[in-house]
Amino acid sequence: MITHKLTKTLFYINIFITLLLLSSTGYGIGLPSFTENQAMPSLAPMLERSMPAVVNISTTTTIDVSQNPLMQDPFFRHFFGVPRQSPRQQKNSLGSGVIIDSDQGYVLTNNHVIDKADKIMVTLNDGRHLNAELVGKDPEADVAIIRVPADHLTELPIADSSKLRVGDFVVAIGNPFGLGQTVTSGIISALGRSGLGIEGYEDFIQTDASINPGNSGGALVNLKGEFIGMNTAILAPSGGNVGIGFAIPSNMVMTIKESLVKHGEVRRGLLGVTTQDLTPELVKAFNLKDVQGAAISRIENNSPAEKAGLALGDIIVSANGKSIKNSYDLRNIIGLLQIGDSVDLEYYRGDEKREATAIIGKQVRPQQAGDKSHARLRGTVLTNTQRDQVEGVVIEKIDTGSYAWKTGLRPGDVIVSANQYRIHNLDELKQVLQSGGELVINIQRGEEAFFVMLN
């Protein structure tokens, strides 16, 4: 038994020595070469330069708390000795951010880290606490820019994420579980991940570097300490890290950043098509050979796509020189363009390959006054929800003196059902409410849902 253990130990020692020898001669698995007189290989020098550019973010948000109507009755509270409670409470959350412009004090983070926050506090690596202001946010891509006083800040250099390869070593820096700045390492597991349903626009870097709650908004860097992506989400079926994390590529982030700094928002345009992925059945039906792309299933009237000559059944295979493999690829490219930008398209019509140039147009969401749906919704402006929201009708604006306001409705509330009928858009709401009379609506507000009766 002892001889067996000794043999096994010597075997592993032999392997280790062999790997070191191979590394020192430039062969093998790429381990750094070193001798007795040299320091062991370490990421510490790179991290000492990079970590000051990654910050911790804490936010305070005031939220409305739903109360039983009895709790608002002074006699009921007095009789049962129930103390008066504030209908509003404060919620705190933690996340991470990356300083990308030390001169202007711009800090990059996820929109979900600072969304609806009343106060944003940034803690630097050197212990300083700074109040931050919101510069702009893009909920559909989950990107936000905040600003802190620009005084002795360190920024991260930005790398070109289009040059990344699966297998590249990466390091994630962030603030998991509020522990403070933490570093984990791994490799790039995959590129171009989309269709996950996490964000409206997805082109994720997948990594096995540990990413946990609180890492959101932190930096994914290469071994040079260059920013290659913003840590955003994890796949966690058991609630913890399982080695599948996602980061938004630096090229996508910086494109969005320019628009947020300039306008405070991303003014996305419209191509005017609905597309679907090619299946083997569609490839056969269209008589195509080894073609990947996005098949046009719908074209809006008078849209940029229609003006450019596109038609139903066309297969878009390239946009601005980038290959289109599926509908998500096309959506991501169009989503990064501004109104007035041109997009060069290559597409197949039958077996003929064609080219077209479209000018991105303005997106228009239909709106209507609430009283056109129901008298008790007077003073509200209603519109269809955006792609990143729960399907329904959103209350865009509301008069603070209206009946709807007094019943507790607020801007941003989403009507998801009316009189027990599921509502997906304005047309369905109008159809349900044609009869008038009492109205019971189900409201989605963030993570809360409740019913409101409008007599």
Buried (B, 14 or more C-beta within 10 A) or exposed (E): EEEEEEEEEEEEEEEEEEEBEBBBEEEBEEEEBEEEEEEEEEBEEBBEBBBBBBBBBBBEBEBEEEEEEEEEEEEEBEEEEEEEEEEEEEEEBBBBBBBBBBEBBBBBBBBBBBBEBEBBBBBBBEEBEBEBEBBBBBBBBBBBBBBBEEEEBBBBBBBEBEEBEEEBBBBBBBBBEEEEBBBBBBBBBEBBBBEEEBBBBBBBBBBBBBBBBBBBBBBBBBEEBBBBBBBBBBBBEEEEBEBBBBBBBBBBBBBBBEBBBEEBEBBBBBBBBBBEBBEEEBBEEBEBEEBBBBBBEEBBEEBBBBEBBBEEBBBBBBBBEEEBBBBBBBBBBBBBBBEEEEBEBBBBBEEEEEEBEBBBBEEEEEEBEBBEBBEBBBBBBBBBBEEBBEBBBBBBEBEEEBBBBEEBBEEBBBBBBBBEEEBBBBEBBBBBBEEEEEBEBBBBBEEEBEEBEBE
